[in-house]
Amino acid sequence: MVNLTIDSKKIEAEAGRTILEVARDNGIAIPTLCYNASLGPLGSCRLCVVEVTQGKKTRVEASCGYPIAEGMVVETKSERVMNVRRLVLRLLLARCPESEQLREMAAGMGVSAEPRFTPDKDHSKCILCRMCVETCEKVVGVCAIGISGKGAKKATSAPFMKEPSTCIGCGACAYVCPTGHIEMESTGDTRTIWGRTFRMKSCKVCGRYFAPEDQLAYISSKTGVSEDDLATCISCR
């Protein structure tokens, strides 16, 4: 076990855990946009920064990937930390001026919704957090999307900026996206995402459309369960 202090609170926690995990377990809120327990730390958004003191050294670190240590002292809301978070939010707002989620978060930190820096002209809501890419690859196992380009031209897209041929229409990327950048529309027997339209499967019991046919076919191929056995929605199982 490790003894540390977070915001003047003495805490004992299991070695190997991160500052973010321990803080949240003890009711100490640290904002994030790119963290999901199922994906592990990505360290992309930098909003989870905290001030860490170990010995005579004090520095600002991303709490999502920083392991706790004996005697560590952590400040999650110091002026230095809040200045970094406000700067990060201003940069994110310049990249994604149309994101309601960012505007709400900015308001909570006292940051003006009007971009301090020159805003992007494409009105993208993508903050390049990689959550959708990691979810598609590590959770779904499809690898339909990735990060392309360099510098200011970086973007989340399918290979060669075309419709993702391997996408199964599951929508996991849209569900995990923290800013609403990935748009998914389901209307009756179809679902549209990433420029592709998928035919939905209707439940053989209640008739409700509940999943893309491509997704059920993928699950069947991975598990060996027949598509007919999968053709029942959760409510009717």
Phi, psi and omega in degrees: 000154183237136176256127180214173180234127176236119182051048178070007180259122178285128185225140172246125184219162181290134179300147179096348179276162181267164178300318181299314180299313182293319179299313182294323178297337182253022174073020179257115186278131174230123184290143176215158172234345185239015183255134173216129185303331181285340183258338184084179183289134176250328177065030185269317188279332179067012178283342184271019182297147177220166177261122185245128176243123176228114185067235180261002183257133176234130180212164178264127183226155173284119187289339185293333183239010184261119182286145178289158179214157181301130177079001181296141175242126185238134173243123183261349184224026177294163181299323178297316179296314183295325177295320178295315181297319180295321178296315178301316180296321179296320178293319179294322178294327177292324179284322186232067185294343183265000183281116178294325180298317179293321179297319179294318179294320179297318180299322180292339179254008178076024179261131180297139179289343177282121184303132176282330178257163181298120184286152174297148183271347184273358178056032178292148176253007183276123179260010179059040181283341179075005181297320180293320181295314180295321179295315181297322183278310190269331181264307181280321179085026184254323181061047182277338183228164180199186177259126180240162177080178181226157176055227182293346182265004178299141180204156173271126184199172172279162179307135177063021177059029180250173176299131184290109184292335182269354180298139180252003176074019185292331179083006181299323180295321179291322180294325185271345182298124185279349185240002180077021182290319183276117183263133178226132181232124178246121180228103179063242186267013179226156173224133180243128178203143182054034177080001179247149177247127183249142176277132182271151178265135178267143179295132183287353178260304184259346178085359181284137175287127189227342181200150177295143178299324180296324179293316179294324178294322179293315179298320179298318181292330182274329186255339184085359177282135183294151179297331179293321179290336180271353186277038177228130181289166184300322183294332185259001180284000000 
